[in-house]
Amino acid sequence: MATQQIGANVAELRKARGAKQEDIAKAVGVSSQAVSKWENGGTPDTELLPLIADYLGVSIDRLFGREVRDYGDIETEVTNYVALPMDEFDGEVHEAPDEVLEATIARAGKLYWAVIMGLSGTRIFARSGLPINQLREEMQKNADSEMALYAHLLHNKGMLLASMTKNLPFFFMMPEPEQGWGEGLAEPEEYQKAFASLANPDILRCLLLLHEKEPKSKFSLGYFAKITGLDADKAEEIIKTLTEMNFLESSYIELDETRQNYYEFKPKDVFVAVLTLMKVYIHKPMHFMYRFETRKKPLLTPKGGQS
C-alpha cells in the first residue's frame, strides 16, 4: 500500500537533504525513535504529513511516492506562497513590520533560485550526482562566503543576471519582446544627458549622500552646502541639477519677514539598481554558479526594425 511506502520515501528525502533523523524529529515535534519507526516500515500520523512535507520541501503527494506534474494554476499557487507572511499579518499592508517584509522577501528569494536553476533544465544539474534541493543548498552556503556567486544567462529569447551573494543579492531578468529590446529604449540623447550628470563627481557624491538619508527628508540650501562641503554657489547649482533630475522637489515656507526655500529629497530605487548593475559592469564576475550563453543575434536591434 502507498501508506506503507511513506516511511521509505521520508528516509530517501531526508538523506537527499543531508538531514539526520533527529533533525526531522525536532522539526515536526516527535522523537527520533518515532522517525526511525517510520523509516523501518511504520507510518506517520496523518496530522504530521504537512509538517514533514514542509520540512523536506516537497508536496504531500511526494511522500506517497506520487510524482505530480500537473501544476494547475501555478501563478496563483506561487502568489499565495510568497504572500503568506503578509496574509498572516493582522494589519494594513503599509504597516507591516520589518520581520514580515523580511519573511516575504525570503520566500521570493527561493523562487529566484528556482528560476535560475530551471532556465537551463534539470539535466545539467543532474550531472553533479546531487538532488536539486541539496545542490541548491550547497550553492547557498557559498553565498555566506567571500566568493561572489553570479548567474548569467543569455540566449536568443532573453537574459538573466543575478547575484546570490549575501552582501549584494539581486535578480534581473529580461525576456526579449518580438521586436527586440532596442524598440523600448530611450533616445541616445536622453542616456547621454543622464550619464553626463552622473559622471559629474559632485553630483554623484551628493546623490550617494542623499540616498543615505531618510526618504522625504527636507533641508535648506545652507544645510545642503554644509553636509556636502560645497560653497553656496556650487551647492545651489547642484540642487538645480538634482531638481531637474527629479531627485529633489523645491518648496518654501513663509516666515515673519522673509520666505525660506527648502528642498525635499525624493529617493529613487532605480538609482541603487543602476549602481548595482554597474558594479557588475565594472568588476567582471569571475565565479559563476550558473553561466549559459548561446545568443547568436545582436543584443540590440534598430528601432523600427531598420538595419
C-alpha angles and dihedrals in degrees: 000000000000092000091058089056095056094086092052091049091049089052092049094048093044092053091046087055091050092238129142126230090252090055094059090039091057092045095055099033103250136111125272087242090061091054090048089051091053092050092051096056104296127119127231119238112269094244090059096057096085091050092048092047092049092050093049092044095237139109122264086246088062090057087059090050095253117140103211113198100165100096094178113190095004093169092060092044092052091046091052091047095052093041096052097100090047092046092050091051109101100218146052116313093238089056096054111134122237094259091059092048091047092052091049093050090048090056091049088050090061088058090053089060091047092052093045093050095039098052092075097040125251098268093078090057093044088069089072089067091231127112112254094249092052092045090051091050090051089053091048090055088063090055087073093052130077091258111106112229116203135174120209126180124172125168139137094284103046151312140258127198119180142159122199095185114132097234098049114015119173140159122204122173127173119185107201116241119226093260093048132247095283094073093062098045125104121254117282091244090059092052090046091054093047095046091046090055093049090046089063103098093213093051093047092047091049092049091052090050093047093049088058088064128081117272115269093020111168125213144157129245090255093054091047091052090049097052094042097042092231125138116249096261094048092044090052090050092051092047090053091052093047090049090053088049088053095242092115134039119206124221139146144218126219113235128186097278105001147033117248118207118212137176132223119213116231108193119208121213088199088065091059090045090053091050090050095051091042089057088060088047092051098038107040110217116247102183120059130181087192131013124168122163120171103139113139101176130069118280091232131039122198117263112265090024092273119148 
